[in-house]
Amino acid sequence: MTDAELPQPRELTVPTLRAVEALGGTASTVEINAKVVELLGLTDEQLAIEYGDDAIARGP
């Protein structure tokens, strides 16, 4: 994965579950997101990527 690429949704499932586990089994969305970013080692460049409102329907 290059700095400009983001993980696909299917690639986020396991890191999300690991994040919740690492946070004691329950956490806010903000806490989970921060832990997933940490676990995946996402860069500031990746975190700055934005998609339009219709990105969910059509994909990035």
Buried (B, 14 or more C-beta within 10 A) or exposed (E): EEEEEBBEEEEBEEBBEEBBEBBEEEBEEEBBBBBBBEBBEBEEEBEEEEEEEEEEEEEE
